[in-house]
Amino acid sequence: MVKINTVLGKLSTEDLGMTLMHEHLGTVDANVWKAFPDWLNRSEFIDYAVGQYKKVKDRGIDTIVDVTPLDLGRDIHMIKEVSEKSGVNVVACTGIYGNSYGWHLYKDPDYIASLFIREAETGIEGTDIKAGVIKCATHEDHINQDDERMLKIIAKVHKETGLPIITHSIGHSGYEQQDVFEAEGVDLSRVVIGHLGDLDEVEYIVKVAERGSYLGLDRFSIDTIQPLKVRAQVLKELCERGYRDQIIVSHDCMCFMDGRDSLNIFGSTWDDFYKENHEDMEYQYTYVFDYIWPELERLGMTQEDFDQFLIRTPRTFFER
């Protein structure tokens, strides 16, 4: 048992409960929102998000890991308010999403690392809310020079703070993320390589698993990238190969986004989205109960397997 940072303070891993390990409250461009306050109605968004979180809590989810760093639209005050009002524990992150442009590329890497360390040890956005995980992302099939620089910064933050790492990977970049982390002295068992479930290449995912990292099968519900049946079959095969206890099951879901919408469900504006009835929308945090679990049951998986994915594996990850 250890204690981890949530937006409401320390939480014992004994109390994590059923956990979704790769989700977002929302991804909204902070600069656009600052320039155009009507880009997102804050009170409406919070009310909607609280409803979504309460809905999934009623189904059994106790904790959500929000992997939205500052450049993907993190608003720590909103995250805290939604956590307080919904009763769902939320673990926030530090780190970075974009690599090939922006503010961090031409600054001293040690200085950038110190900013993320501050978010882990002092607080985020002027609060005393401390990050509980580190997020990073690469966006092509293979990493580039900017990616490598960023991954080295993330490795330094990890070694200074002891916080685990959750990545966003595209294609085959996850294995190369491991290469950089390993060279920088990171214990790969403290890392989730994200979005591996976007691939139907079991042999490649096994190569990642053999190095000890957790396997992010964490985009269930994004069928435009990979349909549910393929994702579930990959999960089953990985279990049969002996990697069940390294599998992270999640959605990469959010209540609203203003960026690229591969599912084409968020409309052109917040107002458009908010006016619609989302009660029966597939893409929400309850997808794990309504769609993933029935499909895994159809493939012969058991309640014990389900509990492993959502209860024991998240706890083990944080306790390493």
C-alpha positions, 0 to 999 in steps of 0.5 A: 500500500502506498499513497498517491496524489489526487486532486483532493489530496492523498489517497491510499492505493487500498482505496483506488477501487475500480480505476480507469487509467487513461481518460480526460475531463476535456481537451480545450485550447486554453488560449482560444478559451481565454480570447473567446470566453464563449468558446466553452460555457464553464458552468454548463461544462462542469454540470455535464461532466459531473453528470458523466462522472456520477453515471460511471461512479454509479456503475462502479468506477471509483477513480479516473486518471486524467492524463491531460497535461497543460498543453492539451487543455488541463484546467486543474480547478475544473478537474477538482470541482468535478471530482468534488461534486461527483465523488470520483477520485481523480489523479491529475498529471504533469508533462507534455503532449505536443513535441514538434512545436512550441514553448519547450523546444528551445529552452534548457531541458533541465529548466523544463524538467524543473517546471514539471517537478514543481507540479509534482512536488509543489502544485499545479496552476498555483494550487497545492494540487500535486500531479500523480502521474507524468504524461508524454506523447509521440505522434508519428510511427517512429520518434524524431529528435524532438521526441527524444529530447522530450522523453529525456526530460520526462525521464528526468522528472520521473527519476526526481519525483518517483511518479510513474509515466503514462505515454501516448504512442502512435504506431510503433513508437512505443518500443522506441519510447522504451529505448529512450527511457531505458537508456535514461535509467527508467525502470520500464515497469513504471511506464504504461505505453499508451494506445497499443490497442490501436494496433492488431499486431500482437507480436509487436505488443508482446515485444513491448510487454517483454520489456516489462512495461504496462500495455495501454489497451486504452482506446476502447470506444474509438472504433474509427481507429480500431473496432471493438471486436479487434481490440478485444481479440488482441486483449484475449491473445495477450492474456493467452500469451501470459501478459494479462496482468500488464494490460491497462483497459481504458477509453481515452474518453472525454466530455468535450474536445475542440481538437481533431474529432475522429468520431465526429460527435462533438459538433462545431461548437460547445453550444451545438454539442450541449443541446444534443441528447447524449444519454445513449451515446456510446462514447462515454466512460460507461462504455467499459460496462456496456460494450467492453465487458460483454464482448470480453465475456463472449470471448470467454473471459471471467469476472476475475479477469475484469477485476484484474484489469480495472482493480488489481492492475491499476493498484499494482502499477501505482505500488511499484 
